[in-house]
Amino acid sequence: MSLKVSNRGMINPFIVMDVMRSANKLEELGEDVIHLEVGQPSTPAPLRVIEAAQEALNKEVLGYTDSLGLPFLRERIAEYYSTFYGVSLNPSRVVVTTGSSGGFLLAFLSAFEPGDRVALVAPGYPAYRNILTALGVEPVIIETTAADKFQPTIELLKNSGKLDGLILASPSNPTGTMISREEMKQLVNWCSIAGVRLISDEIYHGITYGTKSETVADLDENAIIINSFSKYFSMTGWRLGWIIVPDELMRSIECLCQNIFISPPTLSQHAGVEAFNSSEELLANIKRYTKNREILLKYLPSAGFSDIAPADGAFYLYANIESISDDSEEFCRRMLSEALVATTPGVDFDPFNGKRYIRFSFSGSESDMITACERLTNWKQ
Ligand SMILES: Cc1ncc(COP(=O)(O)O)c(C=O)c1O
């Protein structure tokens, strides 16, 4: 007898993970692959974080913590809002999570019912729509173009029917484009009039090139702000993030935390607090991304990739390849096997136009960027 299998779990794969698997297989066969597919820092966690982890291993019991996170970490995160953004924040609204991914689950479960409609743009981070789908919430995917900076406009939102939520990401993955403070205010205002709950993914804050990251925390007290130690703080594998929660959702989120996660990873919490005392190392990482971005922007055009979105932040370049190929998946597969450069096809981020785009990640080393550009320039596409 065949047993029942839930449709809710039948969500799309995260294609970049599949690309990574193919790249790793080639490496196992002895090939030297340059990884421009992965969206994670190639640097370890800051030294003080690692030292704090070692100390905690020696000194702490490392049992469960409070479900909302260790109080001193919640306080330190609130303090960071004051130093980084000049925004005063009550630590009682900070909830420590298992990466921002855990934060999305809590945010969507607490704010939306099955059948609700939540808008997000394409191209965008695929897990938003895949998690919403698994929860029975309808992702309303708004098609955007380079002319909109791949960000939602009020016009586009007005044409999307009745909405219950809107997910914003600035800087965005995969385009790196940002929403200005003025545009953000207008979007917040529109959401408040239309009764739409804003979810602001601020995971790439701090990784910007000349433009300051602006939080929604002081613009909309009904918004859920999502952030993480993964990118700016270079701690992807530590699985630590946080959310800023509106008062009315606090108890619901606390109960969800207790039942789904019990608590965020304890070792990472003890160590993570030191991430806020590591600005020198973090600044060095930004300098490296800045240099990497310059290298790709300088040399990719001569390798045939000239139509690239202006990345104000994050560590990605989103390139239009329509003059070379109309099938980004096949193109990336060929690039990997022939030029040994791994990139991510746009179809991961955009069901409408993704076949015409690929994403380069420049989170790796400077020498990897140079080698990748050389290989792509010599590659006969
Ligand atoms: C836009 C965006 N949000 C969230 C995440 C998830 O990050 P984490 O769960 O490691 O905090 C990612 C990872 O790539 C991302 O690009």
The ligand as a Gaussian input file, in Angstrom:
#p B3LYP/6-31G(d) Opt

LIG

0 1
 C       18.084000      37.417000       0.563000
 C       18.409000      36.291000       1.490000
 N       17.673000      36.143000       2.600000
 C       17.908000      35.115000       3.442000
 C       18.907000      34.179000       3.216000
 C       19.106000      33.038000       4.193000
 O       20.149000      33.246000       5.056000
 P       20.376000      32.571000       6.482000
 O       19.279000      31.608000       6.738000
 O       21.718000      31.933000       6.399000
 O       20.342000      33.696000       7.462000
 C       19.708000      34.314000       2.081000
 C       20.784000      33.331000       1.781000
 O       21.410000      33.335000       0.766000
 C       19.447000      35.401000       1.197000
 O       20.177000      35.585000       0.082000

